[in-house]
Amino acid sequence: MSPPAVLFEGVSKIYPRPDAEPLRALRDVSLRVPQGRSVAITGRSGSGKSTLLHLAAGIDEPSEGRVEILGADLGRLNDAERTLRRRDQIGLIFQFFHLLPHLSVGDNVALPAMIAGERDYGGRVLELLERVGLADRARERVDRLSGGEMQRVAICRALLRGPELLLADEPTGNLDDRNGQRVMELLLELAAEGQRTLIFVTHSEEMAAMADTRLAIHSGVLEPS
């Protein structure tokens, strides 16, 4: 049996504050996400949604409990090992795209492969851009695109190296309703085609309803939506 894509066991995250009580961002969270499933997590701003994603990506470490990604206990890995695992197995998608405006569309998509020292990535870049309807704009500067187009480029960048796990933080939060719907449908479709696991956080009940599973965070506590 394959290990779960994501496993949290009794995970809490506490941030110390010099002039106030420590902030408990997550409280005893347990979560098991099978490989190939899509999970939406809803909650108000400050409820702990982004903290959960940062822990799953190995960007942050839990104060209590254990986080396991694709069978690997992140607590047993050092910073360099977590960075490599994130580079090779996880695709990250953000609300504000985090594209480099002075680079072309194609170069923004290719960036993870460039950083990893790969050379033969041109075909994959064009294939992904074709899939999202932007192949004819591969040589344009990315700052000439609309918000919806920029998010499609960001999705291609996240998928370039074939990650098994996709983590998306408010992927439609910076888009209007129409573009948000299109981007979310595309993201779910591309994840399903590659049998990838997708976990995304959102304020939108409509977007959350598109996932296989819906969960909600309230004051750091995770529960079924």
C-alpha positions as CSV (number, residue, x, y, z in Angstrom):
1,M,0.0,0.0,0.0
2,S,1.3,3.5,-0.9
3,P,1.9,5.9,1.9
4,P,-0.5,8.9,2.2
5,A,0.6,12.0,0.3
6,V,0.3,14.0,3.5
7,L,0.1,12.9,7.1
8,F,-0.2,15.2,10.1
9,E,-0.3,13.6,13.6
10,G,-1.1,15.8,16.5
11,V,0.5,18.9,14.8
12,S,0.5,22.2,16.6
13,K,2.3,25.4,15.6
14,I,3.1,28.1,18.2
15,Y,4.7,31.4,17.3
16,P,6.3,33.3,20.3
17,R,5.5,37.0,20.5
18,P,7.6,39.3,22.6
19,D,4.8,41.5,24.0
20,A,1.9,39.2,24.0
21,E,0.9,35.6,24.6
22,P,2.3,33.1,22.1
23,L,0.2,32.7,19.0
24,R,-1.1,29.1,18.5
25,A,-1.7,29.0,14.8
26,L,-2.5,25.2,14.7
27,R,-3.9,23.1,17.5
28,D,-3.4,19.3,17.6
29,V,-4.2,18.9,13.8
30,S,-4.4,15.3,12.5
31,L,-4.8,14.9,8.7
32,R,-4.4,12.0,6.3
33,V,-4.6,12.7,2.5
34,P,-4.4,9.7,0.2
35,Q,-2.4,10.1,-3.0
36,G,-4.3,11.4,-6.0
37,R,-7.0,13.2,-4.0
38,S,-7.9,16.9,-4.0
39,V,-8.6,18.6,-0.7
40,A,-9.9,22.1,-0.1
41,I,-9.3,23.9,3.2
42,T,-11.5,26.9,4.0
43,G,-11.3,29.4,6.9
44,R,-11.0,33.0,7.8
45,S,-7.8,35.0,7.5
46,G,-5.5,34.1,10.3
47,S,-7.2,30.8,11.0
48,G,-4.1,28.7,10.2
49,K,-4.7,27.7,6.5
50,S,-1.3,29.0,5.2
51,T,0.5,27.7,8.2
52,L,-0.8,24.2,7.4
53,L,0.5,24.5,3.8
54,H,3.9,25.8,5.0
55,L,4.3,22.8,7.3
56,A,3.2,20.4,4.5
57,A,5.8,22.0,2.2
58,G,8.6,21.7,4.8
59,I,9.0,25.5,4.8
60,D,8.2,25.6,8.5
61,E,8.5,23.1,11.3
62,P,5.8,22.0,13.8
63,S,6.1,23.0,17.4
64,E,4.5,19.6,18.4
65,G,3.5,16.5,16.4
66,R,4.7,14.9,13.2
67,V,4.4,15.8,9.5
68,E,5.0,13.1,6.9
69,I,5.0,13.8,3.2
70,L,5.0,10.9,0.7
71,G,6.3,8.5,3.3
72,A,9.1,10.8,4.6
73,D,9.0,12.2,8.1
74,L,10.0,15.8,7.6
75,G,11.2,16.1,11.2
76,R,14.0,13.6,10.5
77,L,15.3,15.7,7.5
78,N,17.7,18.6,7.8
79,D,17.1,21.9,6.0
80,A,18.9,20.9,2.8
81,E,17.1,17.6,2.6
82,R,13.7,19.3,3.0
83,T,14.6,21.8,0.3
84,L,15.5,19.1,-2.1
85,R,12.3,17.2,-1.3
86,R,10.3,20.4,-1.9
87,R,12.1,21.0,-5.2
88,D,11.7,17.5,-6.5
89,Q,8.3,16.3,-5.2
90,I,6.2,19.4,-4.4
91,G,4.7,22.1,-6.7
92,L,3.8,25.4,-5.0
93,I,1.2,27.9,-6.3
94,F,0.5,31.2,-4.7
95,Q,-2.2,33.9,-4.8
96,F,0.1,36.6,-6.1
97,F,1.8,34.4,-8.7
98,H,5.4,35.3,-7.7
99,L,6.5,35.4,-11.4
100,L,9.6,37.4,-12.5
101,P,8.3,40.3,-14.6
102,H,11.5,40.8,-16.6
103,L,11.5,37.2,-17.9
104,S,9.4,35.8,-20.7
105,V,6.4,33.5,-20.1
106,G,8.5,30.4,-21.1
107,D,11.5,31.3,-18.9
108,N,9.2,31.8,-15.9
109,V,7.8,28.3,-16.5
110,A,11.3,26.9,-17.0
111,L,12.7,28.5,-13.8
112,P,12.5,25.3,-11.5
113,A,14.3,23.3,-14.1
114,M,17.0,25.9,-14.5
115,I,17.5,26.1,-10.8
116,A,17.8,22.3,-10.6
117,G,20.5,22.3,-13.3
118,E,18.4,20.6,-16.0
119,R,19.0,21.4,-19.7
120,D,16.4,19.5,-21.7
121,Y,13.2,21.2,-20.6
122,G,12.1,23.2,-23.6
123,G,9.7,20.5,-24.8
124,R,8.0,20.2,-21.4
125,V,7.6,24.0,-21.1
126,L,5.9,24.3,-24.5
127,E,3.7,21.2,-23.8
128,L,2.4,22.7,-20.6
129,L,1.9,26.1,-22.1
130,E,-0.1,24.5,-25.0
131,R,-2.2,22.7,-22.4
132,V,-3.2,26.0,-20.8
133,G,-3.6,27.9,-24.0
134,L,-0.5,30.1,-23.8
135,A,2.0,28.4,-26.2
136,D,1.8,31.3,-28.6
137,R,2.9,33.7,-25.9
138,A,5.9,31.8,-24.7
139,R,8.3,34.6,-25.7
140,E,6.3,37.5,-24.4
141,R,7.2,39.2,-21.1
142,V,5.1,37.9,-18.4
143,D,4.1,41.4,-17.2
144,R,2.0,41.8,-20.3
145,L,-0.4,39.0,-19.3
146,S,-3.7,39.3,-17.5
147,G,-4.1,38.0,-13.9
148,G,-5.8,34.8,-15.0
149,E,-3.0,34.2,-17.6
150,M,-0.3,34.8,-15.0
151,Q,-1.9,32.2,-12.7
152,R,-1.9,29.7,-15.6
153,V,1.8,30.4,-16.1
154,A,2.3,29.8,-12.3
155,I,0.5,26.5,-12.6
156,C,2.7,25.4,-15.5
157,R,5.8,26.4,-13.4
158,A,4.5,24.3,-10.5
159,L,3.9,21.3,-12.7
160,L,7.1,21.4,-14.8
161,R,9.2,18.9,-12.8
162,G,6.3,16.5,-12.3
163,P,5.6,16.9,-8.6
164,E,3.5,14.3,-6.8
165,L,2.0,16.9,-4.5
166,L,0.6,20.3,-5.4
167,L,0.0,22.9,-2.6
168,A,-1.9,26.0,-3.6
169,D,-2.4,29.0,-1.3
170,E,-5.5,31.0,-2.5
171,P,-4.8,30.2,-6.1
172,T,-7.9,32.2,-7.3
173,G,-7.9,34.8,-4.5
174,N,-6.4,37.5,-6.8
175,L,-8.8,36.8,-9.7
176,D,-12.3,37.8,-10.6
177,D,-15.0,35.2,-10.4
178,R,-14.9,34.2,-14.0
179,N,-11.1,33.8,-14.2
180,G,-11.1,32.1,-10.8
181,Q,-13.5,29.5,-11.9
182,R,-11.5,28.8,-15.1
183,V,-8.2,28.6,-13.2
184,M,-9.6,26.3,-10.6
185,E,-11.1,23.9,-13.1
186,L,-7.8,23.8,-15.0
187,L,-5.8,23.2,-11.8
188,L,-8.1,20.3,-10.8
189,E,-8.0,18.8,-14.3
190,L,-4.2,18.9,-14.6
191,A,-3.8,17.4,-11.1
192,A,-6.2,14.6,-11.9
193,E,-4.6,13.8,-15.2
194,G,-1.2,13.3,-13.5
195,Q,-2.8,11.5,-10.5
196,R,-1.3,14.2,-8.3
197,T,-2.5,15.1,-4.9
198,L,-3.8,18.7,-4.6
199,I,-4.3,20.6,-1.4
200,F,-5.6,24.2,-1.8
201,V,-6.8,26.8,0.7
202,T,-9.5,29.2,-0.3
203,H,-12.1,31.7,1.1
204,S,-14.5,30.6,-1.6
205,E,-17.2,28.0,-0.8
206,E,-17.8,27.6,-4.6
207,M,-14.1,26.7,-5.2
208,A,-14.0,24.4,-2.2
209,A,-17.0,22.5,-3.5
210,M,-15.0,21.4,-6.5
211,A,-12.6,19.3,-4.4
212,D,-13.0,15.6,-3.5
213,T,-12.8,16.6,0.2
214,R,-13.6,19.8,2.1
215,L,-12.1,20.7,5.4
216,A,-12.3,23.9,7.5
217,I,-10.0,25.6,10.0
218,H,-11.4,27.6,12.9
219,S,-8.8,29.2,15.2
220,G,-6.2,26.6,14.3
221,V,-8.5,23.6,14.7
222,L,-9.1,21.4,11.6
223,E,-12.5,19.8,11.1
224,P,-14.8,18.5,8.3
225,S,-16.5,21.3,6.4
